[in-house]
Amino acid sequence: MFDVRDLFQWERFITPSIIRVFYWLAVLVSAIAGLAGIVSALQLMQFSPIGGIIMAIVSIVGAFAAILAARIGAEFVLIMFRINEHLSALRNRAEM
């Protein structure tokens, strides 16, 4: 993880350490939103069965799409930091 002193020093990035927390929060929010959409779809089925089924399908697909987008975003951030580490290693090797 990270130490509190890392917040005040710039020798080490803290984002790679905490990106997983943000990813799991995004998964949780997406799952809750998907469940809320399904509950709304079940209520809509009383008045329009086809509309409720379509809304339930859209809610499930939307939740999975949001989880996938969160994963892609988290991986993108981690890849940028990994590229930075590799470029720093190349620069250090070239300076020798």
VOGU-3710 file (C-alpha; in Angstrom, 3 decimals, decimal comma):
1> mfdvrdlfqw> 0,000/0,000/0,000  1,176/3,491/0,711  2,420/5,390/3,688  1,024/8,741/4,831  4,410/10,302/4,108  3,909/9,407/0,424  1,174/12,047/0,285  3,729/14,787/0,895  6,641/13,428/-1,149  6,847/12,986/-4,897
11> erfitpsiir> 9,289/10,068/-5,126  6,511/7,486/-5,432  3,076/7,550/-7,051  0,117/6,513/-4,908  -2,406/6,116/-7,722  -1,330/2,560/-8,657  -1,870/1,574/-5,028  -5,388/2,958/-4,743  -6,750/2,384/-8,265  -8,075/-1,032/-7,214
21> vfywlavlvs> -10,215/0,605/-4,530  -11,739/2,947/-7,093  -12,336/0,018/-9,452  -14,216/-1,963/-6,805  -16,255/1,120/-5,865  -17,210/1,524/-9,530  -18,182/-2,164/-9,698  -20,317/-1,776/-6,577  -22,070/1,342/-7,882  -22,666/-0,320/-11,269
31> aiaglagivs> -24,122/-3,418/-9,633  -26,422/-1,340/-7,410  -27,563/0,711/-10,413  -28,210/-2,499/-12,357  -30,249/-3,945/-9,505  -32,210/-0,704/-9,207  -32,939/-0,882/-12,933  -34,158/-4,470/-12,596  -36,431/-3,531/-9,697  -37,827/-0,651/-11,763
41> alqlmqfspi> -38,315/-3,036/-14,680  -40,258/-5,432/-12,464  -42,528/-2,576/-11,392  -42,972/-1,512/-15,022  -44,008/-5,062/-15,987  -47,343/-4,499/-14,208  -48,275/-1,884/-16,800  -46,233/-2,907/-19,855  -44,773/-6,427/-19,824  -42,713/-5,971/-22,989
51> ggiimaivsi> -41,396/-2,590/-21,813  -40,439/-4,128/-18,469  -38,568/-6,990/-20,136  -36,715/-4,583/-22,399  -35,840/-2,381/-19,433  -34,558/-5,385/-17,457  -32,348/-6,474/-20,361  -31,034/-2,931/-20,838  -30,320/-2,662/-17,101  -28,320/-5,906/-17,074
61> vgafaailaa> -26,377/-5,024/-20,236  -25,761/-1,503/-18,922  -24,417/-2,805/-15,614  -22,030/-5,165/-17,394  -20,955/-2,384/-19,772  -20,259/-0,053/-16,841  -18,194/-2,723/-15,085  -16,251/-3,359/-18,294  -15,661/0,383/-18,772  -14,419/0,687/-15,182
71> rigaefvlim> -11,991/-2,197/-15,749  -10,706/-0,709/-18,993  -10,235/2,686/-17,340  -8,384/1,185/-14,375  -6,126/-0,857/-16,656  -5,428/2,227/-18,766  -4,280/4,156/-15,708  -2,082/1,272/-14,563  -0,578/0,908/-18,044  0,334/4,597/-18,101
81> frinehlsal> 2,196/4,212/-14,808  3,925/1,057/-16,040  5,040/2,877/-19,193  6,444/5,615/-16,969  8,393/3,043/-14,942  9,829/1,427/-18,076  10,808/4,782/-19,560  12,506/5,740/-16,307  14,458/2,473/-16,334  15,523/3,082/-19,934
91> rnraem> 16,618/6,630/-19,098  18,614/5,431/-16,086  20,289/2,742/-18,187  21,149/5,282/-20,919  22,716/7,665/-18,371  25,222/5,034/-17,228
//
